[in-house]
Amino acid sequence: MDSDRLLLIPALLGLVALVWVFRKRLLVRARGVEVNARCYDREWRAQGGGPTFLLGFRTEDGRRMTCSATEGDVPPGTRTGDTLRVRYDPAAPGRVETVIASRRPLWKRVDLAVLVVLEIVFLTYVLR
């Protein structure tokens, strides 16, 4: 098998990952339901990272769910005990984002931007 063809395998896997991440974000935005969530704890990352906020909420059918959010995905000054809005997919309640994160344009998501750039570079190299 040609070595250039072998390089297509990671490129295709990268495309699948990109589509998967976009699909998840778009599903939450398209059919998401907004509910109140309560910040019940903050975890601090080691080595100078910002806090991760642990949020709890109830789905429309009464199930208790939890999720986490980074500092940029919650209102400034959020503390333990505060209430904020989250949006979840009723078909898969574990698919959840804060309303702030769900309103951010997809191209401003760092994880998506890095994935897109890496995929473009890799495909450019493979298909040269």
N, C-alpha and C positions, 0 to 999 in steps of 0.2 A: 504494500500500500504506500502510496506517495506521501511524503511528510507534509505537504501542503494540504492534502485531504484530511490528515489527522488533525491539523489545526482548525479545521472546520467544526470539529466536535465541540470544543470549548466555546467557539463563537455561537454555535446553535444553542448550547446550554445557556449562554448569556442572554440570547434573545428570548428564550423561554422564561428566564428569571425576570427580565424586563417586562414582558407581557403579564406575568403573574402579579408583579407588584402594582403595575398600572391597573390591572383588573380589580384587585382588592380595593384600591383607593377609589376607583370609579364606582364600584358597587356601593360602598358606604355613602358616597355623595349622591348617588342616584336614588337609592331606596332607603336611606338611613332615617332613623327616627331619633329625634332629639329628646333627651331626658336630663334631669338634674343628677349630678354625681357629687359625692362628698369626698373631699380629700381626707383620708384617714391616717396617712403617714407620709413622711418624706424620707427617702434614703439618699445618703451622700455617697457619691462615687469616690473611690480612692484616687489619690494623686491629683487633687485640684479640680476635678470635674464638678459640674453643677448637680443640683439635686434631681432625683427622679421622684415624681409625685405618684403615690398610690391612691387610686380612686375606686370608689364603690358606687354602684348604681343598681336600680331594679329595672328589668325589662317591663314592657307593657303587660306581660302575662304573669308578672310577680317574681320572676327568678332573680336571685342576687348574682351580680356579676362584678368582677374587678378588672381593672386595667391599670396601666402605668402611662405616664406622660412626662416628657422632658420639660425643662424650664421654659423653653420657647413655645410650648404648646398649651400653657396655662396663663391666665392673666397675671401681670406683674404683681408681686406682693402676696401671692397665694400662700396660705398657711394651712396647717392641719386644722380640720374642722370647717373650712370654707366650702361653699357650694359653687359648682361651675357646671356648664352644659357640655354633654358629650353626645355624639351621634353614633348609633350602632346599626348594624344590618339585622333586621328581624329574622332573616333566614339563617344567619350565622352570628349570634350575639357576641361571640368572641372577636368579631371584626368590628373594632371600635376606634374612634378618634375623638379628640376634643373638638368642639365646634371651631375653635381658633385654628387648629390644624386642618380641619376639613375645608375651611374657607381659603386656605393658602393655595395659591396657584400651584399646579403640579410641577411646573418647571422651577419653583422655588424650594422644592423638597431636596435637601442635600443628598439623601440616599438615592433618589431617582436621578438627579443630575450626575452624580459620580458614576452610577451604573450606565447611563446613556453615553457619557464621554468614554468610559472604558470600552464599551461595546463598539463604538464608532472607531476608536483607535485599533482595536483588535481586528475588526472586519476589514478596515483599510489595509492593515498589514497582510491579512490572509488573502484578500482578493486582489492584491497588487498585480 
